[in-house]
């Protein structure tokens, strides 16, 4: 009973195969174990070898929905005809998920899909993204005295074990290399590939003080975590595998809180962009060991059990709401309509392009660390109109954005780039106020200010419906801590939000005492409801909106300076409407 109302916990059946020596099996079982802790749904895990066993479980459990830990080779007996006989939504976990596969996913086999890829863009209303799952583990082992490099993986080609041996020998005269290479039930059942890899690794050892400890035992999860916990660093040198999903090896390696080194394989795309880099192409083993676990600690926090349960519960809420054919069609229509609002070009020129491989110009490390823009010496206010004079003032920053992000900037409306330049410059100048600043970008997809900050090595929490969720959903996430962000920034998002008052109150709630919120908006002080506005906007903003409607909703927040929002001649035209841009910058009182 909740709030005096009775409710029935709904059964959700998770189906997997029985063969344990398989990465797909391990992933599905780990997910199911965690989902049993849901207080909203009753997740029940069963392993099946044929259709008869599935039907028996369905008759016994009577599930409201079925989630399949699916891979064609592990559930070959699962057919569309069989699923049609079962009156419940059918949801498939996409193990080999790529952006292209997610975009193309339809309801011809599974009605919905779950994609455990944090890098995925949410462009398909039938696909629900989840984070990864870091197993719960407490590392009680001391760091080894001798440099110890560990790795594991089934004995299939492309894992880079030989590369690892060579790399260790180049950097160390004395070290221990620990490898666990079990036989794979699908692909190497007789262990011939695993034994071949082991032989090649042994033959590569040339230094007398380099020890190789290699086993083929299939380790339980607790044994595997103990294995990883005893290493100085855990290494995964996969070859490039385009078209593949994310590898689960990182999930286990993060659990033991030891440094990790990887190659730039797309199977590690979810962790490859951290700074300092953990990629062997960028850094040496000794350097990555020296940097410790801190560069990747945020992944450990982000992909928690509580967050994964929340991801699945949100997905099932929507799936069950759309269970009937009529509801299903309405659901898809609404999701597509919502996506189109994001996909269409915004007035700031944020053209949506479904390309997760956005190319950026790499900035040398010394310039990443020392980059500062000196364009604000003549600025009189941070609450101002961003018009022609501001474009001249921020031209050095706009030029820097073109240098860092030529492809992304080429898609923007030139006159609107002043907004991102203002935001980037103001964020950079605010950083010195905090010893370890926490940054949050709202509306981060294809935002050049956010992208530039990441190139500079700044870690940013991101909120965007194309990447993950809207701001209200983010605030409800288990791991979200209110009053924890020192800098919150948002470029030309507010005018696209229906409930802008709630949005601003939530920003204030997320700001830490002493924190700064930096926003830009579409502005026209002569605007009145019913006047011309771009079709993507809900409104244009006026001084009265800022002072009388929004600022009072931002609890304990004040403008950082005296505003100068006077503008009688807007100088920007878009979609047949004439307006300008304005900045809105507040700080939260420390007491």
TITORKOL-57366 format. One line per 4 residues: number of its first residue (from 0); their letters; for each residue y, x, z negated of C-alpha. Coordinates in Angstrom, 1 decimal. Layout:
N
NUM	a	Y:X:Z | ...
//
This chain:
591
0	xxxx	0.0:0.0:0.0 | 3.4:1.4:1.0 | 6.7:-0.3:-0.2 | 4.7:-3.3:-1.3
4	xxxx	3.0:-3.8:2.1 | -0.7:-3.4:2.8 | -1.7:-1.2:5.7 | -5.0:-0.1:7.3
8	xxxx	-5.6:3.6:7.9 | -6.5:3.8:11.5 | -9.6:5.9:12.5 | -9.0:8.6:15.1
12	xxxx	-12.2:10.2:16.5 | -12.2:13.8:17.6 | -15.0:14.8:20.0 | -16.2:18.3:20.7
16	xxxx	-19.4:20.1:21.8 | -22.0:21.7:19.6 | -22.1:25.3:20.8 | -20.3:27.4:18.1
20	xxxx	-19.9:30.7:19.9 | -17.1:29.4:22.0 | -13.3:29.7:21.6 | -12.8:26.0:22.6
24	xxxx	-15.3:24.9:20.0 | -13.6:27.1:17.3 | -10.1:25.7:18.2 | -11.2:22.1:18.1
28	xxxx	-13.0:22.5:14.8 | -10.1:24.2:13.2 | -7.7:21.5:14.4 | -10.0:18.8:13.1
32	xxxx	-10.3:20.4:9.7 | -6.5:20.4:9.3 | -6.0:16.9:10.6 | -8.3:15.6:7.9
36	xxxx	-5.3:16.1:5.6 | -3.2:13.5:7.4 | -2.1:10.7:5.2 | -1.3:8.5:8.1
40	xxxx	-4.4:8.5:10.2 | -8.1:9.0:9.3 | -9.3:11.8:11.7 | -13.0:12.0:12.0
44	xxxx	-14.7:15.0:13.8 | -18.0:14.7:15.7 | -19.9:17.0:18.0 | -21.8:15.5:20.9
48	xxxx	-24.2:16.7:23.6 | -24.4:13.6:25.7 | -23.0:10.1:26.4 | -25.5:8.4:24.1
52	xxxx	-24.3:10.3:21.1 | -20.6:9.5:21.9 | -21.4:5.8:22.1 | -23.2:5.9:18.8
56	xxxx	-20.2:7.5:17.1 | -17.8:5.0:18.6 | -19.9:2.1:17.4 | -20.1:3.5:13.9
60	xxxx	-16.5:4.6:13.5 | -14.7:2.1:15.7 | -11.8:4.4:16.5 | -8.3:3.3:17.5
64	xxxx	-8.1:6.4:19.8 | -10.3:9.2:20.8 | -9.2:12.9:21.2 | -11.5:15.1:23.3
68	xxxx	-11.6:18.8:22.7 | -12.1:19.1:26.4 | -13.1:21.8:28.8 | -15.1:20.9:31.9
72	xxxx	-18.0:23.3:31.2 | -18.3:22.2:27.5 | -18.3:18.4:28.0 | -19.8:18.1:31.5
76	xxxx	-21.3:14.7:30.7 | -18.0:13.1:30.0 | -17.0:10.9:32.9 | -14.3:8.4:33.7
80	xxxx	-16.9:5.6:34.0 | -18.1:6.3:30.5 | -14.6:6.3:29.0 | -13.9:3.0:30.7
84	xxxx	-16.6:1.4:28.6 | -14.8:2.4:25.4 | -11.8:0.2:24.5 | -9.5:2.8:23.1
88	xxxx	-6.9:5.3:24.4 | -8.5:8.5:25.6 | -6.6:11.7:24.9 | -7.6:15.1:26.2
92	xxxx	-6.6:18.5:24.7 | -5.4:20.8:27.6 | -6.8:24.2:26.9 | -5.7:25.8:30.1
96	xxxx	-2.3:24.4:30.0 | 0.5:25.7:32.2 | 3.8:24.1:33.1 | 2.4:23.3:36.5
100	xxxx	-0.7:21.7:35.0 | 1.3:19.7:32.5 | 3.7:18.4:35.2 | 0.7:17.3:37.3
104	xxxx	-1.3:15.6:34.6 | -1.9:11.9:35.2 | -3.9:9.1:33.7 | -6.8:9.1:36.2
108	xxxx	-9.2:10.8:33.6 | -7.5:10.9:30.2 | -4.7:8.4:29.6 | -2.8:11.0:27.6
112	xxxx	-2.9:14.7:27.1 | -2.1:17.1:24.2 | -0.9:20.5:25.1 | -0.9:23.2:22.4
116	xxxx	1.7:25.3:24.1 | 5.0:25.8:22.3 | 6.7:27.0:25.5 | 6.0:23.8:27.5
120	xxxx	8.9:21.8:28.8 | 8.4:18.1:28.1 | 8.8:16.8:31.6 | 5.7:14.5:31.8
124	xxxx	5.6:11.4:29.6 | 1.8:11.5:29.4 | 1.8:15.0:27.8 | 2.5:15.7:24.2
128	xxxx	3.2:19.2:23.1 | 2.1:20.6:19.7 | 2.7:23.9:18.0 | -0.1:26.4:17.3
132	xxxx	-2.2:26.5:14.1 | -2.0:29.4:11.8 | -5.1:29.3:9.5 | -4.4:29.3:5.8
136	xxxx	-5.2:32.8:4.4 | -4.1:35.1:1.6 | -4.3:38.8:2.5 | -5.5:40.7:-0.6
140	xxxx	-6.3:44.0:1.2 | -4.1:47.1:0.8 | -2.8:48.8:3.9 | -5.3:51.5:5.1
144	xxxx	-4.3:55.1:4.6 | -5.5:56.1:8.1 | -3.8:54.2:11.0 | -6.3:51.4:11.8
148	xxxx	-6.0:49.4:15.0 | -8.1:46.2:15.3 | -8.9:43.8:18.0 | -11.5:41.0:18.7
152	xxxx	-12.6:38.7:21.5 | -15.6:37.5:23.4 | -17.2:40.0:25.8 | -15.5:38.9:29.0
156	xxxx	-13.5:41.1:31.3 | -9.8:41.3:31.2 | -9.4:41.6:27.4 | -8.1:45.2:27.7
160	xxxx	-10.3:46.9:25.1 | -10.5:50.0:27.2 | -6.7:50.1:27.5 | -6.4:49.9:23.8
164	xxxx	-8.7:52.9:23.3 | -6.6:55.0:25.7 | -3.3:53.9:24.1 | -4.5:54.8:20.6
168	xxxx	-5.6:58.2:21.7 | -2.3:58.9:23.3 | -0.3:58.2:20.1 | -2.7:59.4:17.4
172	xxxx	-4.8:62.4:16.7 | -6.5:60.7:13.8 | -7.0:56.9:13.7 | -9.7:54.2:13.3
176	xxxx	-10.2:51.6:16.1 | -12.1:48.5:14.9 | -13.4:46.1:17.6 | -15.4:42.9:17.2
180	xxxx	-16.8:41.8:20.6 | -19.3:38.9:20.2 | -21.4:37.4:23.0 | -19.8:34.3:24.6
184	xxxx	-22.0:31.2:24.9 | -20.2:30.3:28.1 | -19.8:33.3:30.3 | -21.8:36.0:28.5
188	xxxx	-24.7:34.3:26.7 | -27.0:37.4:27.1 | -24.3:39.8:25.9 | -24.5:42.0:29.0
192	xxxx	-20.7:42.0:29.5 | -20.0:42.7:25.8 | -22.4:45.6:25.8 | -20.9:47.0:29.0
196	xxxx	-17.4:46.9:27.5 | -18.7:48.5:24.3 | -20.3:51.4:26.3 | -17.1:52.0:28.3
200	xxxx	-15.0:52.0:25.1 | -17.3:54.6:23.5 | -17.2:56.8:26.6 | -13.3:56.9:26.4
204	xxxx	-13.2:58.5:23.0 | -12.3:62.2:23.4 | -10.6:63.1:20.2 | -12.9:64.1:17.3
208	xxxx	-10.8:62.3:14.7 | -10.5:59.0:16.5 | -13.2:56.8:15.0 | -14.6:53.7:16.9
212	xxxx	-16.2:51.0:14.8 | -17.6:48.3:17.1 | -19.7:45.3:16.3 | -21.1:42.3:18.3
216	xxxx	-21.5:40.0:15.3 | -20.2:36.5:15.7 | -17.9:36.2:12.6 | -17.1:33.0:10.8
220	xxxx	-13.4:32.2:10.5 | -13.1:33.7:7.0 | -15.0:36.8:8.0 | -12.8:37.2:11.1
224	xxxx	-9.6:36.9:9.0 | -11.0:39.5:6.5 | -11.7:41.7:9.5 | -8.1:41.4:10.8
228	xxxx	-6.5:41.7:7.3 | -7.9:45.3:6.9 | -6.1:46.7:9.9 | -2.7:48.4:10.1
232	xxxx	-2.0:46.5:13.3 | -4.0:44.1:15.5 | -3.8:44.6:19.2 | -4.4:42.4:22.2
236	xxxx	-4.1:44.1:25.5 | -5.1:41.3:27.9 | -4.6:41.8:31.6 | -2.4:39.4:33.4
240	xxxx	-4.1:36.0:33.7 | -1.8:33.7:35.6 | -2.8:30.0:35.4 | -4.3:30.4:32.0
244	xxxx	-3.5:28.7:28.7 | -2.4:30.4:25.5 | -4.9:32.6:23.7 | -5.9:31.6:20.2
248	xxxx	-6.3:35.2:19.0 | -2.6:35.3:18.0 | -3.1:32.4:15.7 | -5.7:34.3:13.7
252	xxxx	-3.8:37.6:13.8 | -0.6:35.9:12.4 | -2.6:34.4:9.5 | -3.2:37.9:7.9
256	xxxx	0.5:38.9:8.1 | -0.1:42.3:9.7 | 1.9:43.7:12.7 | 0.7:42.6:16.1
260	xxxx	1.0:44.4:19.5 | 0.4:42.6:22.8 | 0.7:43.1:26.5 | 3.0:40.9:28.6
264	xxxx	0.2:38.7:29.7 | 1.2:35.1:30.2 | -1.5:34.2:27.6 | 0.9:35.6:25.0
268	xxxx	4.0:34.0:26.4 | 4.7:32.1:23.2 | 5.3:35.3:21.2 | 6.3:37.9:23.8
272	xxxx	10.1:37.5:23.6 | 10.7:38.6:20.0 | 13.0:41.3:19.1 | 12.2:44.1:18.2
276	xxxx	9.6:43.8:20.9 | 5.9:43.7:20.1 | 4.9:44.4:23.7 | 3.2:47.7:24.4
280	xxxx	5.2:47.9:27.6 | 8.4:48.2:25.6 | 7.4:49.9:22.3 | 4.9:52.4:21.0
284	xxxx	2.2:51.5:18.5 | 3.8:53.6:15.8 | 7.2:51.9:16.3 | 5.6:48.4:16.1
288	xxxx	3.7:49.3:13.0 | 6.9:50.6:11.5 | 8.7:47.4:12.2 | 6.1:45.5:10.1
292	xxxx	5.5:41.8:10.2 | 9.1:40.7:9.9 | 9.8:40.3:13.7 | 7.0:37.7:14.0
296	xxxx	7.2:36.1:10.5 | 9.0:33.0:11.9 | 6.0:32.1:13.9 | 3.9:32.2:10.8
300	xxxx	6.3:29.7:9.2 | 6.7:27.6:12.3 | 3.1:26.9:13.1 | 2.0:25.6:9.8
304	xxxx	-0.7:23.1:9.0 | 1.9:20.5:7.9 | 3.8:20.9:11.2 | 0.7:20.5:13.3
308	xxxx	-0.3:17.3:11.4 | 3.2:16.0:12.0 | 2.9:16.8:15.7 | -0.3:14.9:16.0
312	xxxx	0.9:11.9:14.0 | 4.0:11.6:16.2 | 1.9:11.7:19.3 | -0.5:9.1:18.1
316	xxxx	2.3:6.8:17.0 | 3.5:6.7:20.6 | 0.0:6.6:22.1 | -1.1:3.7:20.0
320	xxxx	2.2:1.9:20.7 | 1.5:2.2:24.4 | -2.2:1.3:24.2 | -2.1:-2.0:26.2
324	xxxx	-1.7:-1.8:30.0 | 1.7:-3.6:29.7 | 2.9:-1.4:26.9 | 1.6:1.6:28.7
328	xxxx	3.7:0.9:31.8 | 6.8:0.2:29.7 | 6.2:3.4:27.7 | 6.0:5.6:30.8
332	xxxx	9.1:4.0:32.3 | 11.1:4.5:29.1 | 10.0:8.2:28.8 | 10.8:8.9:32.4
336	xxxx	14.2:7.2:32.1 | 14.9:9.3:29.0 | 13.9:12.5:30.8 | 16.1:11.7:33.8
340	xxxx	19.1:11.5:31.6 | 18.4:15.1:30.6 | 17.3:16.2:34.0 | 20.4:15.0:35.9
344	xxxx	23.3:17.5:36.0 | 25.6:17.1:33.0 | 29.3:17.3:33.3 | 29.2:20.9:32.1
348	xxxx	27.0:21.8:35.0 | 23.7:22.1:33.1 | 21.5:21.6:36.1 | 17.9:21.0:35.0
352	xxxx	15.4:23.1:36.9 | 11.7:23.0:35.9 | 11.3:26.7:35.9 | 10.1:28.2:32.6
356	xxxx	10.1:31.6:34.2 | 13.9:31.8:34.3 | 14.7:35.4:35.3 | 17.3:37.2:33.3
360	xxxx	18.8:40.6:33.6 | 17.4:42.8:30.9 | 20.0:44.4:28.7 | 19.3:47.9:27.3
364	xxxx	18.6:47.8:23.6 | 21.8:49.7:22.6 | 23.9:47.2:24.5 | 22.0:44.3:23.0
368	xxxx	22.8:45.5:19.5 | 26.4:46.4:20.1 | 27.6:43.6:22.4 | 30.9:42.0:21.3
372	xxxx	33.5:40.2:23.4 | 37.1:41.1:22.8 | 38.7:38.0:24.4 | 40.1:36.2:21.4
376	xxxx	42.9:38.5:20.4 | 45.5:36.0:21.8 | 43.7:32.9:20.7 | 45.7:30.7:18.3
380	xxxx	43.0:28.2:17.3 | 39.3:27.6:17.5 | 39.9:23.8:17.7 | 41.5:23.7:21.1
384	xxxx	41.5:22.4:24.6 | 39.3:24.5:27.0 | 41.4:24.3:30.1 | 42.7:26.7:32.7
388	xxxx	44.4:29.0:30.1 | 41.1:29.1:28.1 | 39.3:30.1:31.3 | 41.6:33.1:31.7
392	xxxx	41.2:34.0:28.0 | 37.4:33.8:28.1 | 37.0:35.4:31.5 | 35.4:38.6:30.1
396	xxxx	32.8:36.5:28.4 | 32.1:34.4:31.5 | 31.7:37.7:33.4 | 29.2:38.9:30.8
400	xxxx	27.2:35.7:31.1 | 27.0:36.3:34.8 | 25.8:39.8:34.2 | 23.1:38.7:31.7
404	xxxx	22.0:35.4:33.4 | 22.8:35.5:37.1 | 20.3:32.9:38.2 | 21.1:30.4:35.4
408	xxxx	24.9:30.9:35.8 | 24.7:30.4:39.6 | 23.6:26.8:39.0 | 26.6:25.9:36.8
412	xxxx	29.9:24.3:37.7 | 32.3:27.2:37.5 | 35.1:25.4:35.8 | 32.8:24.3:33.0
416	xxxx	31.5:27.7:32.1 | 34.4:28.1:29.7 | 32.5:26.0:27.2 | 29.5:28.3:27.0
420	xxxx	31.8:31.3:26.9 | 33.7:29.8:24.0 | 30.5:29.0:22.1 | 29.0:32.5:22.7
424	xxxx	32.2:34.2:21.7 | 32.7:32.1:18.6 | 29.1:32.5:17.5 | 29.3:36.3:17.9
428	xxxx	32.5:36.4:15.9 | 31.0:34.3:13.1 | 27.9:36.4:12.7 | 29.7:39.0:10.5
432	xxxx	30.3:36.4:7.9 | 26.6:36.3:7.0 | 24.2:39.0:6.0 | 21.1:37.4:7.6
436	xxxx	22.4:34.5:9.6 | 20.2:31.6:10.6 | 21.2:30.1:13.9 | 20.4:26.6:15.3
440	xxxx	21.2:25.5:18.8 | 21.1:21.8:19.6 | 20.6:21.1:23.3 | 19.4:24.6:24.0
444	xxxx	17.5:24.1:27.2 | 19.3:25.9:30.1 | 22.2:26.6:27.8 | 23.6:30.0:28.8
448	xxxx	25.2:30.7:25.4 | 21.8:30.3:23.7 | 20.0:32.3:26.4 | 22.5:35.2:26.1
452	xxxx	22.1:35.3:22.3 | 18.4:35.6:22.7 | 18.7:38.4:25.2 | 20.9:40.2:22.6
456	xxxx	18.0:39.9:20.1 | 19.3:37.0:18.1 | 16.6:34.6:16.8 | 17.6:31.0:17.3
460	xxxx	16.0:27.8:16.2 | 16.2:25.4:19.1 | 16.3:21.6:19.4 | 16.2:19.9:22.8
464	xxxx	14.2:16.9:24.0 | 13.0:18.9:27.0 | 11.7:21.7:24.7 | 10.6:19.8:21.6
468	xxxx	12.4:16.9:20.1 | 15.8:15.3:19.4 | 17.9:16.1:16.4 | 16.7:13.1:14.3
472	xxxx	13.1:14.1:14.8 | 13.9:17.7:14.0 | 15.4:16.6:10.7 | 12.2:14.8:9.8
476	xxxx	10.0:17.8:10.5 | 8.1:19.1:7.4 | 9.4:22.6:7.8 | 13.0:21.7:8.4
480	xxxx	15.2:22.7:5.5 | 18.5:21.0:5.1 | 21.5:23.1:4.3 | 19.8:26.2:5.6
484	xxxx	21.6:27.1:8.8 | 24.6:29.4:8.8 | 25.6:28.7:12.4 | 24.9:25.5:14.3
488	xxxx	26.2:25.3:17.9 | 26.0:22.7:20.6 | 27.6:22.9:24.0 | 28.6:19.6:25.7
492	xxxx	25.8:17.5:24.1 | 27.7:15.1:21.8 | 29.0:12.9:24.7 | 25.4:12.4:25.8
496	xxxx	24.3:11.1:22.3 | 24.4:7.3:21.8 | 24.7:7.5:18.0 | 27.1:10.4:17.7
500	xxxx	28.1:9.5:14.2 | 24.5:10.1:12.9 | 24.3:13.2:15.0 | 27.4:14.7:13.3
504	xxxx	26.3:13.7:9.9 | 22.9:15.5:10.5 | 24.7:18.6:11.7 | 26.6:18.7:8.4
508	xxxx	23.4:18.1:6.5 | 21.8:21.1:8.2 | 24.7:23.5:7.6 | 24.4:25.8:4.6
512	xxxx	27.4:26.1:2.3 | 29.8:28.4:4.0 | 28.2:27.7:7.4 | 30.0:27.0:10.7
516	xxxx	29.3:24.3:13.3 | 30.6:25.0:16.8 | 30.7:22.2:19.4 | 32.3:21.5:22.7
520	xxxx	32.7:18.0:24.2 | 34.1:16.2:27.2 | 37.6:15.2:26.2 | 40.5:13.0:27.3
524	xxxx	43.0:12.0:24.7 | 44.1:9.0:26.8 | 40.5:7.7:27.0 | 39.8:4.1:26.1
528	xxxx	36.5:2.3:26.2 | 35.9:1.0:29.7 | 37.7:3.9:31.4 | 36.0:6.0:34.0
532	xxxx	33.4:8.4:32.5 | 30.6:10.4:34.1 | 27.4:8.3:34.4 | 25.5:10.8:32.0
536	xxxx	28.1:10.3:29.2 | 28.4:7.5:26.6 | 32.1:8.3:26.1 | 34.9:10.8:26.3
540	xxxx	36.5:12.1:23.1 | 40.0:11.9:21.7 | 41.8:13.5:18.8 | 41.4:10.3:16.9
544	xxxx	37.6:10.5:17.3 | 37.6:14.0:15.8 | 40.0:13.4:12.9 | 39.3:9.8:11.9
548	xxxx	35.8:9.0:13.0 | 33.6:12.1:13.0 | 35.1:14.6:10.6 | 34.9:12.2:7.6
552	xxxx	31.2:11.8:8.3 | 30.6:15.5:7.9 | 30.2:15.8:4.2 | 31.9:18.8:2.6
556	xxxx	33.1:20.1:6.0 | 36.6:20.9:7.1 | 38.2:22.2:10.3 | 38.3:26.0:10.4
560	xxxx	42.0:25.9:11.4 | 44.8:23.7:12.5 | 43.7:22.0:15.7 | 45.6:22.0:19.0
564	xxxx	44.0:19.2:21.0 | 47.2:18.1:22.9 | 46.5:17.7:26.6 | 48.5:15.4:28.8
568	xxxx	47.1:16.7:32.1 | 43.3:17.1:32.2 | 42.4:19.7:34.8 | 38.7:19.0:35.4
572	xxxx	37.2:16.4:37.8 | 33.5:15.4:37.9 | 31.7:12.3:39.2 | 35.1:10.8:40.2
576	xxxx	36.5:11.1:36.6 | 39.3:13.3:35.4 | 39.1:14.9:31.9 | 38.9:18.3:30.2
580	xxxx	36.9:20.0:27.5 | 37.6:20.5:23.8 | 36.1:22.5:21.0 | 35.4:21.2:17.6
584	xxxx	34.7:23.9:14.9 | 34.2:23.1:11.2 | 33.0:25.1:8.2 | 31.1:23.7:5.2
588	xxx	32.6:24.3:1.8 | 30.7:26.6:-0.5 | 31.0:24.4:-3.5
//
